[in-house]
Amino acid sequence: MSEWKPKRFWQDVSISKVGNGYSVLLDGRGVNTPAKAPLILPTLQLAKAIAAEWRAQGEVLDPAAMPFTGAANAALDKVTDQFQEVAELVSAYAETDLFCYRAEAPRELVERQQRAWDPMLNWSRDALNAPLNIAHGVMFIHQPLQSIKALRSCINKFNPFELTALYDLVGLSGSLVAGLAVVEGHETPESVWDICQVDEIWQKEQWGQDKIAEELTLGKRTKFLQAFNFYATLR
C-alpha cells in the first residue's frame, strides 16, 4: 500500500495582521498548527519566511522543506504550554556542556580543544557571569551553582519562539554555551558549529571519513543553521 501524502490545495498565499502578530493565509484562510491552534506569528519577518515555504510547495506537501513552519508549530503547540519543562531541558546542558569535557590525550587533540573551547568558556564567564569547570576524561564534574543560576536566568528571558530555536541549537551542538553564543551574536552559527566539531574532525582525520556519519553530521549542521535562521526572524 502506498503512503498517503497531503496534496497542495491552495493557489494564493498572503499575510494578514492579527492583533499583535501575523497570520499566513492560504486562499484567504488562516493556517492552523497540527493541534488546530491558529498559527499566529510574532514578527512579520517570520510570517514572510513561512509564507515563502508554503508558496514553494509542489503538488505534494513536503514538511521537511518547511523548517520555519515546523518550528513555529512546535513553539505554539508544545513550548508555549510546557515552557518551564523545555527551559529545564535546555538548562540541564550546563551540567554536561561539550566545552567542559576534554580529552586527556593525545596532545594534539587536547591542544585543539583548548584553542577552540577555552575562548567560548571565557565568554561564558565574562559575558554571562557563568564560569564553568573543566574535566579531563569522562568523569562527571559539578558546576558552580551561581553559574547554573546565571544560565537559567538567561534562558528564562526567552519567549516560546526564541526558546524553540535555542532548544535545537543546544541539542544539536551539545553545548548550552554554544547555543547562547549564537543567539547573543558572539559568534556566527557557522563558526560555532565548526568549534563544536573538534572531536569529530579529529576522529575523521585518524580513521577516515564514514559516509553515513558524514551525512548525519551534514544533516545536523543544516538543522543547526535553520534553527539560527528561525531565531533571526524573531529579532
Residue frames relative to the residue before (quaternion, step in Angstrom):
aa qw qx qy qz dx dy dz
M 1.0000 0.0000 0.0000 0.0000 0.00 0.00 0.00
S 0.3920 -0.7281 0.5104 0.2360 3.58 -0.78 0.99
E 0.5182 -0.6486 0.4670 0.3046 3.55 -1.11 0.71
W 0.3962 -0.7116 0.5288 0.2388 3.56 -0.90 0.95
K 0.0509 -0.7888 0.6125 0.0113 3.55 -0.96 0.88
P 0.4989 -0.6665 0.4549 0.3162 3.59 -0.90 0.88
K 0.2816 -0.7719 0.5526 0.1395 3.55 -1.02 0.84
R 0.6046 -0.5539 0.4286 0.3794 3.52 -1.22 0.49
F 0.0969 -0.8206 0.5632 0.0069 3.55 -0.86 1.04
W 0.6951 0.4543 -0.2583 0.4937 3.61 1.24 0.03
Q 0.3359 -0.7223 0.5673 0.2091 3.53 -1.31 0.36
D 0.8062 0.2523 -0.0921 0.5271 3.55 0.81 -1.07
V 0.1142 -0.7606 0.6364 0.0583 3.56 -1.12 0.83
S 0.0768 0.7981 -0.5915 0.0851 3.57 -0.79 1.01
I 0.3628 -0.7073 0.5656 0.2195 3.56 -1.35 0.11
S 0.0903 -0.7968 0.5970 0.0228 3.56 -0.99 0.88
K 0.4313 -0.6644 0.5440 0.2770 3.57 -1.09 0.74
V 0.0031 -0.7899 0.6116 -0.0442 3.56 -0.86 1.04
G 0.8123 -0.1268 0.0524 0.5669 3.59 -0.28 1.21
N 0.7887 -0.2358 0.2136 0.5261 3.56 -0.70 -1.14
G 0.7205 0.4136 -0.2454 0.4996 3.57 1.26 0.07
Y 0.4528 -0.6637 0.5328 0.2656 3.52 -1.35 -0.35
S 0.1867 -0.7721 0.6000 0.0949 3.54 -1.15 0.72
V 0.3275 -0.7036 0.5937 0.2127 3.56 -1.13 0.71
L 0.1720 -0.8084 0.5601 0.0558 3.56 -0.77 1.08
L 0.1693 -0.7418 0.6416 0.0964 3.54 -1.07 0.85
D 0.8087 -0.1379 0.0218 0.5714 3.55 -0.39 1.28
G 0.7537 -0.4257 0.1972 0.4602 3.55 0.97 0.94
R 0.6724 0.4630 -0.2985 0.4943 3.59 1.24 -0.08
G 0.4926 -0.6975 0.4442 0.2711 3.55 -0.89 1.01
V 0.4694 -0.6553 0.5214 0.2802 3.54 -1.15 0.74
N 0.2100 -0.7584 0.6047 0.1231 3.57 -1.11 0.76
T 0.5305 -0.5941 0.4958 0.3462 3.56 -1.28 0.37
P 0.6837 -0.4571 0.3415 0.4551 3.63 -1.19 0.11
A 0.6846 0.4538 -0.2801 0.4970 3.59 1.16 -0.58
K 0.5396 -0.6719 0.3570 0.3604 3.58 1.34 0.33
A 0.4453 0.6511 -0.4876 0.3741 3.59 1.15 0.50
P 0.5563 -0.5914 0.4455 0.3773 3.62 -1.05 0.60
L 0.3752 -0.7198 0.5386 0.2258 3.58 -0.90 0.92
I 0.0805 0.7976 -0.5850 0.1229 3.56 0.18 1.33
L 0.1874 -0.8273 0.5283 0.0359 3.54 -0.61 1.21
P 0.5068 -0.7154 0.3985 0.2693 3.60 -0.91 0.88
T 0.7992 0.1990 -0.1120 0.5560 3.62 1.13 -0.46
L 0.5740 -0.5856 0.4506 0.3530 3.53 -1.20 0.57
Q 0.6156 0.5632 -0.3511 0.4249 3.58 1.03 -0.74
L 0.6606 0.4790 -0.3094 0.4882 3.59 0.97 -0.79
A 0.6277 0.5345 -0.3380 0.4540 3.59 0.97 -0.81
K 0.6490 0.5102 -0.3180 0.4662 3.60 0.98 -0.81
A 0.6537 0.5137 -0.3182 0.4555 3.59 0.97 -0.83
I 0.6750 0.4771 -0.2934 0.4803 3.58 0.97 -0.82
A 0.6142 0.5334 -0.3467 0.4669 3.60 1.01 -0.73
A 0.6408 0.5267 -0.3230 0.4557 3.59 0.99 -0.81
E 0.6265 0.5288 -0.3408 0.4602 3.61 1.04 -0.72
W 0.6772 0.4807 -0.3010 0.4688 3.60 0.93 -0.84
R 0.6345 0.5231 -0.3354 0.4597 3.60 1.04 -0.70
A 0.6978 0.5036 -0.2671 0.4336 3.57 1.02 -0.81
Q 0.5010 0.6686 -0.4281 0.3445 3.60 1.22 -0.21
G 0.3972 -0.7082 0.5337 0.2365 3.53 -1.13 0.70
E 0.7924 -0.2731 0.2110 0.5030 3.57 -1.13 -0.57
V 0.7527 0.2554 -0.1522 0.5875 3.58 1.16 -0.62
L 0.4646 -0.6964 0.4706 0.2788 3.58 -0.83 0.98
D 0.1121 -0.7719 0.6241 0.0462 3.54 -1.05 0.87
P 0.2832 -0.7996 0.5036 0.1638 3.64 -0.06 1.24
A 0.6051 0.5785 -0.3583 0.4134 3.59 1.10 -0.64
A 0.6825 0.4609 -0.2750 0.4961 3.57 1.22 -0.48
M 0.6754 0.4557 -0.2787 0.5084 3.58 1.30 0.24
P 0.0287 0.8558 -0.5162 0.0181 3.63 0.71 1.01
F 0.6376 0.5206 -0.3457 0.4504 3.61 1.02 -0.67
T 0.6359 0.5170 -0.3208 0.4748 3.56 1.01 -0.82
G 0.6621 0.5152 -0.3029 0.4522 3.57 0.93 -0.89
A 0.6681 0.4932 -0.3022 0.4681 3.58 0.95 -0.85
A 0.6437 0.5120 -0.3216 0.4691 3.59 1.00 -0.79
N 0.6168 0.5331 -0.3379 0.4703 3.59 1.02 -0.77
A 0.6620 0.5048 -0.3052 0.4623 3.59 0.93 -0.89
A 0.6356 0.5407 -0.3276 0.4431 3.58 0.98 -0.84
L 0.7367 0.4254 -0.2293 0.4730 3.57 0.92 -0.90
D 0.7525 0.4187 -0.2252 0.4558 3.59 0.85 -0.94
K 0.7956 0.2925 -0.1353 0.5130 3.60 1.06 -0.69
V 0.7622 0.4177 -0.2452 0.4295 3.57 0.48 -1.18
T 0.6137 0.5622 -0.3612 0.4205 3.60 0.95 -0.76
D 0.7456 0.4025 -0.2179 0.4843 3.58 0.88 -0.93
Q 0.7741 0.2806 -0.1500 0.5473 3.59 1.18 -0.47
F 0.1047 0.8602 -0.4960 0.0559 3.55 1.11 0.70
Q 0.7042 0.4703 -0.2903 0.4457 3.60 0.72 -1.00
E 0.6321 0.5290 -0.3375 0.4547 3.58 1.01 -0.75
V 0.6729 0.4762 -0.2956 0.4827 3.58 0.93 -0.88
A 0.6304 0.5327 -0.3349 0.4547 3.59 0.99 -0.80
E 0.6495 0.5083 -0.3161 0.4690 3.59 1.02 -0.75
L 0.6235 0.5348 -0.3413 0.4569 3.58 1.02 -0.76
V 0.6696 0.4787 -0.2947 0.4853 3.57 0.98 -0.85
S 0.6510 0.5352 -0.3136 0.4375 3.58 0.93 -0.91
A 0.6014 0.6025 -0.3550 0.3864 3.58 1.06 -0.74
Y 0.5780 0.5945 -0.3821 0.4080 3.59 1.15 -0.49
A 0.5280 0.6264 -0.4162 0.3944 3.60 1.18 -0.34
E 0.6601 0.5195 -0.3009 0.4515 3.58 1.13 -0.63
T 0.7991 0.2121 -0.0912 0.5551 3.59 1.14 -0.58
D 0.1581 0.8395 -0.5096 0.1024 3.57 1.13 0.62
L 0.6039 -0.6007 0.4036 0.3340 3.54 -0.97 0.96
F 0.7000 0.5096 -0.2808 0.4140 3.58 0.86 -0.98
C 0.6568 0.5380 -0.3044 0.4319 3.59 1.23 -0.37
Y 0.7171 0.4142 -0.2448 0.5043 3.60 1.19 -0.34
R 0.0706 -0.8482 0.5218 -0.0566 3.51 -0.34 1.37
A 0.5460 -0.5924 0.4884 0.3354 3.50 -1.29 0.48
E 0.4109 -0.6832 0.5443 0.2609 3.57 -1.21 0.53
A 0.7649 -0.0590 0.0709 0.6376 3.56 1.22 -0.57
P 0.5693 -0.1073 -0.8095 -0.0955 1.60 -2.38 0.81
R 0.7161 -0.4913 0.2891 0.4028 3.53 -1.26 0.42
E 0.6415 0.5382 -0.3429 0.4257 3.60 0.92 -0.82
L 0.6538 0.4928 -0.3175 0.4784 3.62 0.97 -0.80
V 0.6195 0.5435 -0.3370 0.4553 3.58 0.99 -0.83
E 0.6890 0.4757 -0.2831 0.4678 3.58 0.91 -0.90
R 0.6173 0.5358 -0.3480 0.4591 3.59 1.04 -0.69
Q 0.6526 0.5044 -0.3122 0.4714 3.55 0.94 -0.87
Q 0.6416 0.5257 -0.3270 0.4528 3.57 0.94 -0.80
R 0.6821 0.4940 -0.2942 0.4519 3.58 0.86 -0.96
A 0.7278 0.4397 -0.2438 0.4663 3.58 0.96 -0.86
W 0.8016 0.3778 -0.1528 0.4375 3.55 0.82 -1.04
D 0.5733 0.6000 -0.3953 0.3937 3.61 1.06 -0.58
P 0.6614 0.4965 -0.3391 0.4483 3.66 0.85 -0.79
M 0.6264 0.5346 -0.3430 0.4519 3.60 1.07 -0.65
L 0.6749 0.4669 -0.2953 0.4892 3.58 0.99 -0.81
N 0.5967 0.5448 -0.3616 0.4651 3.58 1.12 -0.58
W 0.6399 0.5150 -0.3186 0.4732 3.57 1.04 -0.79
S 0.6296 0.5278 -0.3313 0.4640 3.59 0.99 -0.82
R 0.6545 0.5125 -0.3033 0.4658 3.57 0.99 -0.85
D 0.7679 0.4073 -0.2075 0.4487 3.57 0.75 -1.07
A 0.7651 0.3891 -0.2035 0.4710 3.60 0.85 -0.97
L 0.7793 0.3233 -0.1615 0.5119 3.58 1.03 -0.76
N 0.3624 -0.7369 0.4822 0.3053 3.58 1.31 -0.14
A 0.5661 0.5852 -0.3629 0.4533 3.53 1.08 0.84
P 0.0433 -0.7978 0.6013 -0.0030 3.60 0.22 1.22
L 0.1463 -0.7973 0.5830 0.0548 3.57 -1.01 0.86
N 0.4693 -0.6845 0.4918 0.2634 3.54 -1.10 0.76
I 0.3136 -0.7397 0.5706 0.1701 3.54 -1.22 0.59
A 0.1340 -0.7683 0.6223 0.0662 3.54 -1.04 0.88
H 0.2303 -0.7423 0.6095 0.1563 3.55 -1.19 0.62
G 0.7194 0.3128 -0.2759 0.5554 3.53 -0.63 1.15
V 0.6546 -0.5507 0.3744 0.3579 3.56 -1.26 -0.33
M 0.4643 0.6895 -0.4492 0.3275 3.60 1.23 -0.01
F 0.5023 -0.6651 0.4716 0.2882 3.55 -0.98 0.94
I 0.1124 -0.7811 0.6119 0.0535 3.55 -1.08 0.80
H 0.4138 -0.7071 0.5189 0.2439 3.56 -0.94 0.91
Q 0.3049 -0.7478 0.5663 0.1644 3.54 -1.11 0.75
P 0.6243 -0.5534 0.3821 0.3975 3.61 -1.12 0.57
L 0.5307 -0.6569 0.4369 0.3099 3.56 -0.89 0.97
Q 0.6512 0.5216 -0.3235 0.4465 3.59 0.95 -0.81
S 0.6275 0.5243 -0.3351 0.4681 3.58 1.10 -0.66
I 0.6302 0.5231 -0.3278 0.4710 3.57 1.00 -0.82
K 0.6597 0.5046 -0.3066 0.4650 3.58 0.95 -0.88
A 0.6462 0.5231 -0.3247 0.4510 3.60 0.97 -0.82
L 0.6724 0.4857 -0.2983 0.4722 3.58 0.95 -0.84
R 0.6338 0.5138 -0.3342 0.4718 3.59 1.00 -0.74
S 0.6178 0.5475 -0.3398 0.4507 3.56 1.04 -0.76
C 0.6196 0.5363 -0.3337 0.4659 3.59 1.03 -0.78
I 0.6923 0.4962 -0.2785 0.4438 3.54 0.86 -1.02
N 0.6750 0.5192 -0.2982 0.4311 3.58 0.94 -0.85
K 0.5898 0.5650 -0.3696 0.4431 3.59 1.25 -0.18
F 0.5622 0.6158 -0.3828 0.3977 3.57 1.25 -0.29
N 0.3702 -0.6619 0.5845 0.2886 3.55 -1.26 0.38
P 0.7254 -0.4588 0.2630 0.4406 3.65 -1.17 0.28
F 0.6461 0.5065 -0.3366 0.4612 3.61 1.00 -0.70
E 0.6607 0.4961 -0.3051 0.4737 3.58 0.95 -0.86
L 0.6559 0.5113 -0.3140 0.4580 3.58 0.97 -0.83
T 0.5872 0.5688 -0.3639 0.4463 3.58 1.10 -0.63
A 0.6674 0.4850 -0.2936 0.4829 3.56 0.96 -0.87
L 0.6653 0.5068 -0.3105 0.4518 3.59 0.89 -0.93
Y 0.5957 0.5772 -0.3569 0.4297 3.58 1.02 -0.78
D 0.6951 0.4558 -0.2736 0.4840 3.59 0.90 -0.90
L 0.6386 0.5362 -0.3320 0.4410 3.59 0.93 -0.85
V 0.6986 0.4621 -0.2650 0.4777 3.56 0.92 -0.91
G 0.6805 0.5056 -0.2980 0.4386 3.57 0.86 -0.92
L 0.6888 0.4836 -0.2788 0.4626 3.57 0.98 -0.82
S 0.7303 0.4177 -0.2347 0.4869 3.59 1.06 -0.71
G 0.3769 -0.7272 0.4865 0.3041 3.57 1.13 -0.63
S 0.7206 0.4024 -0.2250 0.5177 3.56 1.26 0.22
L 0.3733 -0.7096 0.5559 0.2193 3.56 -0.81 1.03
V 0.6218 0.5427 -0.3384 0.4520 3.57 1.02 -0.79
A 0.6388 0.5258 -0.3251 0.4580 3.59 0.98 -0.82
G 0.6710 0.5069 -0.3038 0.4478 3.56 0.87 -0.94
L 0.6831 0.4739 -0.2876 0.4754 3.58 0.93 -0.87
A 0.6159 0.5500 -0.3497 0.4425 3.59 1.05 -0.70
V 0.6451 0.5162 -0.3140 0.4677 3.56 1.07 -0.74
V 0.7364 0.4277 -0.2592 0.4557 3.59 0.69 -1.04
E 0.6676 0.4800 -0.3019 0.4825 3.60 1.17 -0.51
G 0.4949 -0.6959 0.4052 0.3265 3.58 1.26 -0.04
H 0.3591 0.7432 -0.4937 0.2738 3.58 1.20 0.41
E 0.7831 0.0390 0.0080 0.6206 3.56 1.08 -0.80
T 0.5366 -0.5818 0.4807 0.3775 3.56 -1.23 0.35
P 0.6040 -0.5682 0.3959 0.3945 3.62 -1.10 0.49
E 0.6192 0.5486 -0.3456 0.4430 3.59 1.05 -0.70
S 0.6932 0.4669 -0.2897 0.4665 3.58 0.86 -0.90
V 0.6382 0.5181 -0.3343 0.4610 3.60 1.01 -0.73
W 0.6229 0.5286 -0.3483 0.4596 3.59 0.98 -0.76
D 0.6584 0.5015 -0.3142 0.4652 3.59 0.90 -0.88
I 0.6235 0.5422 -0.3360 0.4521 3.59 1.02 -0.79
C 0.6885 0.4855 -0.2734 0.4642 3.56 1.02 -0.81
Q 0.6743 0.5208 -0.2820 0.4411 3.59 1.23 -0.34
V 0.2840 0.7956 -0.5007 0.1889 3.61 1.21 0.23
D 0.6956 0.4715 -0.2860 0.4605 3.59 0.79 -0.98
E 0.6645 0.5100 -0.3080 0.4511 3.57 0.92 -0.90
I 0.6429 0.5132 -0.3225 0.4683 3.58 0.98 -0.81
W 0.6296 0.5346 -0.3261 0.4599 3.56 1.00 -0.82
Q 0.6699 0.5007 -0.3035 0.4564 3.57 0.84 -0.95
K 0.6458 0.5190 -0.3231 0.4574 3.58 0.98 -0.82
E 0.6489 0.5175 -0.3177 0.4585 3.58 1.00 -0.77
Q 0.7012 0.4761 -0.2737 0.4548 3.57 1.03 -0.76
W 0.8322 0.2496 -0.0722 0.4899 3.56 0.88 -0.98
G 0.5743 -0.5960 0.3805 0.4125 3.54 1.27 -0.04
Q 0.5832 -0.6107 0.4258 0.3251 3.53 -1.28 0.33
D 0.2106 -0.7474 0.6206 0.1094 3.54 -0.95 0.98
K 0.4605 -0.7306 0.4276 0.2671 3.56 -0.54 1.17
I 0.6698 0.4933 -0.3077 0.4619 3.57 0.89 -0.91
A 0.6606 0.5008 -0.3069 0.4676 3.59 0.93 -0.91
E 0.6409 0.5286 -0.3227 0.4535 3.56 1.01 -0.79
E 0.6495 0.5090 -0.3167 0.4677 3.59 0.98 -0.80
L 0.6369 0.5234 -0.3219 0.4656 3.58 1.03 -0.79
T 0.6557 0.5116 -0.3053 0.4637 3.56 0.98 -0.87
L 0.6578 0.5018 -0.3116 0.4673 3.58 0.95 -0.85
G 0.6293 0.5324 -0.3287 0.4609 3.56 1.06 -0.73
K 0.6542 0.4986 -0.3058 0.4795 3.57 1.00 -0.82
R 0.6319 0.5304 -0.3367 0.4539 3.57 0.98 -0.79
T 0.6362 0.5288 -0.3256 0.4579 3.57 0.97 -0.87
K 0.6787 0.4811 -0.2902 0.4730 3.59 0.91 -0.90
F 0.6042 0.5566 -0.3458 0.4533 3.58 1.09 -0.71
L 0.6861 0.4647 -0.2780 0.4858 3.57 0.88 -0.94
Q 0.6199 0.5329 -0.3433 0.4625 3.59 1.05 -0.70
A 0.6351 0.5277 -0.3304 0.4572 3.59 1.01 -0.79
F 0.6526 0.4939 -0.3191 0.4779 3.57 1.00 -0.78
N 0.6538 0.5144 -0.3198 0.4536 3.58 0.93 -0.85
F 0.6022 0.5364 -0.3448 0.4803 3.57 1.10 -0.68
Y 0.6565 0.5000 -0.3085 0.4730 3.58 0.90 -0.91
A 0.6490 0.5447 -0.3269 0.4186 3.59 0.93 -0.87
T 0.6401 0.5257 -0.3372 0.4474 3.62 1.09 -0.61
L 0.6412 0.5424 -0.3180 0.4400 3.59 1.22 -0.27
R 0.6211 0.5858 -0.3367 0.3972 3.58 1.22 -0.33
